[in-house]
Amino acid sequence: MARKKIALIGSGQIGGTLALLAGIKELGDIVMFDIAEGTAKGKALDIAQASAVEGFDAKLSGTGTYEAIEGADVCIVTAGVPRKPGMSRDDLLGINLKVMEQVGAGIKKYAPNAFVVCITNPLDAMVWALQKFSGLPADKVVGMAGVLDSSRFALFLAEATGVSIEDIHAWTLGGHGDDMVPMVRHSTVGGVPLNQVVKSGWLNQDKLDAIVERTRKGGGEIVALLGNGSAFYAPAASAIAMAESYLKDKKRVLPAAAYLTGQYGVKDMYVGVPVLIGSTGVEKIIEFDLDKSEQDMFAKSVASVKGLVDACKTIAPDLA
Ligand code: APR
C-alpha cells in the first residue's frame, strides 16, 4: 500500500512541529507548503535529516506552489498571521480570511478528497470560511481547538489530583476563546465525574474553579510567557491526533470545531462539539445532554462565534 500524503499548509512554528510528529509517527509522506518557500524547504530538509536518527521512513519536501499538494489525503492548515499589538480583531480577521481564500482555492484544485484540519485563528470563523472557500464537504473539514483546550484541562486536573494523565477524560465544548465551555459534569478523574470528585473532597471547589479559569485562558498564559508567539507543541499534537484518527480509521471521539446542521440548536456554523472521526471524516456528532447552566455558557460561546462569522460575511459578502 502506498504511503499516505500529508500536506501542511503553513510551515511556521506549528507547521514544523506537525511535520516532526507526523514523521516520527510514520503517518505518511509530508509536503510542507509556505509562502516563505525557503522556510518550508529548510524545515523539510532539517526534519528529513532527523529521520536517520529517529529511524522513520517518510519523504519530506518543502514547496511554495500548490501543485505539490496534489492528491493529499490530509491537509493541516496553519497559514496566516498572528495578531500583533495594535491590530484589531477585524484587521486580523480580514488578513487571515484572505489567506483562507488562497488556501481554500489550492485545496479545492489539488486535494479535493482530503480531510482538512484548520488551526488558523480565529479558529471557528476561519474553519467556516475555509470550508466555504474550498467547497469540500463539511464533514471533511474540521477545526482544531477542543483537543487542545481539553488537553490543557486534563493536565491541570492530573496535576491537582495526582492521577495519571491517562486516566483523566476532560472535555471542553463551544468556541475557541475565553468563553469556551469546560464540561465539568462530563469530565472524569479515574472514571469519577468531576462534581463527585469535589463532593468526595478529592479536589475542592475553589481549586476546580481556578482550573476551569486557567483552562479558558490557557492560550493567553503561554503567549504571555513566550513573549513572541503562541503555543505550538500542544496544538500540533492535537491536530495530529485528529489526522491519525482519520488516516487509521480509529473512530476516536474528539472535541473539534464541526459544522452543525441543527445539533445543539446551531445551524450553519462551526462550533466545538464531540465528533467521531473515521476514514470518511466526521462520521458522527455526539450530543451531550446539557443542563441549564451549560446551555447558557454554550449559547454565550456560540454568540461570540456568530459575531466572528458575521464579521467575515461583512468583509467577504460572497460567503454570506
Ligand atoms: N499562504 C501560505 N502560508 C502563509 C500565508 C499564505 N497566504 N500567509 C502566511 N503564511 C505562513 C507564514 O509564512 C508562516 O510561516 O504561515 C506561517 C504561520 O506560522 P507562524 O507565524 O509561526 O504561526 P504558528 O505559531 O505556526 O500558528 C499558526 O495557528 O494557532 C494558530 O493563532 C495561530 O493563526 C495562527 C496559526
Residues whose N, C-alpha, C, O or C-beta is under 5 A from the ligand:
A	BS01	APR	G10 S11 G12 Q13 I14 G15 D34 I35 A36 T78 A79 G80 V81 V99 I119 T120 N121 S230 A231 F232
